[in-house]
């Protein structure tokens, strides 16, 4: 890999998602749900951290491994958004943008993994 992780479009989208999630967690309806908030924060941060960590190995096999972990964290965020909606901690309209972006990131990660697999 010759690109820096900051140049990866999927990394930039991950940062956008983290910003959206942190903003959602400022909502009064969720303020007392400390463990929920902590878990979704950890999951959303894990998306970009794993992209970063994997890219530092300069090895496509290692990067693929970390991209798969990142994809799992992305699914965890999406699951927690569904749970927040179902528990009525957040309104569907409040989570829509984050949910949609999480799907997009997951698809981008899958495409990145497929691309890198062809380069091994």
HELIX and SHEET records of a PDB file:
HELIX    1   1 UNK A    5  UNK A    7  5                                   3    
HELIX    2   2 UNK A    9  UNK A   24  1                                  16    
HELIX    3   3 UNK A   28  UNK A   30  5                                   3    
HELIX    4   4 UNK A   34  UNK A   55  1                                  22    
HELIX    5   5 UNK A   60  UNK A   86  1                                  27    
HELIX    6   6 UNK A   92  UNK A  118  1                                  27    
END                                                                             
